[in-house]
């Protein structure tokens, strides 16, 4: 059974991965991202970590914070892990720019409650 302490640690892993992504793409434009394979793969790896950590969050916490799309986050990780040659860098960029900032806010909020 997964403990609340485990949830806190997993949430911290998610936050750390988000911070890593921000460090990788700081002041980076889409063209640079597309042309820098190391940056792309580093970001994908951090997204995989976010998905894996999300998969280990307890059902209790997931239900309590159901506004987070836990299933989609885990599904994204599975696609990245199993379709590594078919990953669309444009979609990765959109996830980073559109989905990661609100996720970070929600994770910060949850961590403050634990």
PALO-725010 format. One record per residue: x, y, z of N, C-alpha, C in turn. Coordinates in steps of 0.05 Angstrom, whole numbers, padded with zeros to 5 digits, always signed. Layout:
N
XYZXYZXYZ ...
//
This chain:
114
+00017-00024+00000+00000+00000+00000+00018+00025+00000 +00010+00045-00016+00026+00069-00018+00019+00088+00005 +00039+00100+00017+00035+00118+00040+00034+00147+00031 +00024+00164+00050+00023+00193+00044+00051+00204+00042 +00070+00193+00057+00098+00201+00055+00107+00195+00026 +00099+00172+00016+00106+00165-00012+00094+00185-00032 +00070+00194-00027+00057+00214-00044+00073+00239-00044 +00082+00248-00020+00097+00273-00019+00123+00271-00034 +00136+00249-00031+00162+00245-00045+00157+00244-00076 +00136+00230-00084+00130+00229-00113+00123+00256-00124 +00107+00272-00109+00100+00299-00117+00125+00317-00119 +00144+00313-00100+00169+00328-00102+00185+00320-00127 +00184+00294-00134+00197+00285-00159+00185+00299-00183 +00159+00301-00183+00145+00315-00205+00154+00344-00206 +00154+00357-00183+00162+00385-00182+00191+00388-00192 +00209+00371-00183+00237+00372-00191+00240+00368-00221 +00224+00350-00232+00226+00345-00261+00216+00370-00277 +00195+00382-00267+00185+00407-00279+00206+00428-00278 +00219+00431-00255+00240+00451-00253+00263+00445-00272 +00269+00420-00276+00290+00413-00295+00283+00421-00323 +00258+00416-00331+00248+00424-00357+00251+00454-00361 +00243+00469-00340+00245+00498-00342+00274+00506-00345 +00292+00493-00331+00321+00499-00334+00331+00493-00363 +00321+00471-00374+00330+00464-00401+00321+00484-00422 +00297+00494-00420+00285+00510-00441+00285+00540-00435 +00298+00548-00413+00298+00576-00406+00306+00594-00429 +00289+00613-00436+00294+00631-00458+00299+00617-00485 +00286+00594-00488+00289+00579-00513+00264+00582-00530 +00268+00585-00555+00246+00587-00575+00242+00559-00587 +00219+00556-00599+00212+00531-00612+00233+00521-00631 +00243+00538-00649+00263+00530-00669+00288+00518-00656 +00296+00530-00634+00320+00520-00620+00314+00492-00608 +00290+00490-00596+00282+00465-00584+00281+00442-00606 +00269+00448-00628+00267+00428-00650+00294+00420-00660 +00313+00438-00661+00339+00432-00672+00360+00422-00652 +00352+00420-00627+00370+00411-00606+00361+00384-00595 +00372+00362-00606+00362+00336-00598+00368+00330-00568 +00390+00341-00558+00396+00336-00530+00375+00349-00512 +00367+00373-00519+00346+00387-00503+00319+00373-00505 +00312+00364-00529+00287+00350-00533+00286+00324-00517 +00307+00308-00519+00308+00283-00505+00309+00287-00474 +00323+00307-00465+00324+00313-00436+00296+00320-00426 +00282+00336-00442+00254+00344-00434+00236+00319-00434 +00238+00303-00454+00222+00278-00455+00227+00261-00431 +00253+00258-00424+00260+00242-00401+00247+00252-00376 +00247+00279-00372+00234+00290-00348+00204+00286-00349 +00192+00288-00373+00163+00282-00375+00157+00253-00369 +00175+00235-00376+00172+00207-00369+00173+00204-00338 +00191+00218-00325+00193+00216-00296+00167+00227-00283 +00157+00248-00294+00131+00259-00284+00109+00238-00286 +00108+00225-00309+00088+00204-00313+00092+00180-00294 +00116+00172-00291+00122+00149-00273+00115+00156-00244 +00123+00180-00235+00116+00188-00208+00086+00191-00204 +00073+00201-00224+00043+00204-00223+00030+00177-00220 +00041+00157-00234+00030+00130-00233+00031+00118-00204 +00050+00128-00188+00053+00117-00161+00039+00133-00140 +00025+00154-00147+00009+00169-00128-00014+00152-00119 -00022+00153-00094-00044+00137-00084-00070+00146-00097 -00088+00127-00099-00115+00133-00110-00129+00153-00092 -00124+00152-00066-00137+00172-00048-00129+00200-00056 -00103+00205-00060-00094+00232-00067-00104+00239-00095 -00104+00220-00114-00114+00226-00141-00143+00234-00140 -00159+00221-00124-00187+00228-00122-00191+00255-00108 -00175+00260-00088-00176+00286-00074-00169+00309-00093 -00150+00305-00111-00141+00325-00129-00147+00316-00158 -00172+00311-00163-00181+00299-00188-00180+00319-00212 -00175+00345-00206-00172+00364-00227-00146+00360-00243 -00128+00345-00232-00103+00338-00246-00109+00313-00263 -00101+00314-00287-00106+00292-00306-00086+00270-00303 -00088+00255-00281-00069+00235-00274-00067+00213-00295 -00089+00204-00306-00089+00183-00326-00075+00192-00351 -00080+00217-00360-00068+00227-00384-00038+00230-00380 -00030+00239-00356-00001+00242-00350+00013+00215-00352 +00001+00195-00340+00013+00168-00341+00012+00157-00370 -00009+00162-00384-00011+00153-00412+00010+00166-00429 +00015+00192-00424+00036+00207-00439+00063+00193-00435 +00069+00186-00410+00094+00173-00404+00096+00146-00419 +00074+00131-00420+00075+00105-00434+00081+00109-00464 +00069+00129-00476+00074+00135-00504+00103+00142-00508 +00114+00159-00491+00142+00168-00494+00161+00144-00491 +00155+00127-00472+00173+00104-00467+00172+00084-00490 +00149+00080-00501+00146+00058-00521+00147+00068-00550 +00145+00094-00554+00145+00104-00582+00168+00124-00585 +00191+00119-00574+00212+00138-00573+00221+00148-00601 +00218+00132-00622+00225+00142-00649+00201+00157-00662 +00178+00154-00650+00154+00167-00662+00144+00191-00646 +00160+00201-00628+00152+00224-00612+00152+00249-00629 +00130+00263-00628+00127+00288-00643+00137+00311-00626 +00159+00323-00633+00172+00345-00617+00153+00369-00615 +00136+00373-00634+00117+00395-00632+00098+00391-00609 +00089+00366-00606+00070+00359-00584+00085+00362-00557 +00110+00353-00556+00125+00356-00532+00127+00386-00524 +00133+00403-00544+00135+00431-00539+00109+00443-00528 +00087+00434-00540+00061+00444-00532+00054+00435-00503 +00062+00410-00496+00058+00400-00469+00074+00418-00450 +00099+00423-00457+00116+00439-00439+00106+00467-00436 +00097+00479-00457+00088+00507-00456+00060+00510-00445 +00042+00491-00451+00014+00494-00444+00005+00479-00419 +00016+00455-00415+00006+00437-00394+00024+00437-00369 +00049+00441-00372+00068+00439-00350+00064+00463-00330 +00061+00488-00339+00058+00510-00320+00034+00506-00301 +00010+00500-00311-00012+00496-00292-00008+00471-00274 +00005+00450-00285+00011+00427-00269+00029+00435-00245 +00049+00451-00251+00068+00459-00230+00053+00474-00208 +00035+00492-00215+00019+00507-00196+00003+00488-00178 -00010+00468-00191-00026+00449-00176-00009+00431-00157 +00014+00423-00167+00032+00407-00150+00042+00423-00127 +00049+00448-00131+00057+00466-00109+00035+00468-00088 +00011+00471-00098-00012+00474-00080-00016+00449-00063 -00014+00426-00076-00017+00400-00062+00005+00397-00041 +00029+00403-00049+00051+00400-00030+00048+00417-00005 +00036+00440-00008+00031+00458+00015+00010+00446+00034 -00007+00428+00023-00028+00416+00041-00018+00391+00055 +00004+00380+00046+00014+00355+00059+00033+00360+00082 
//
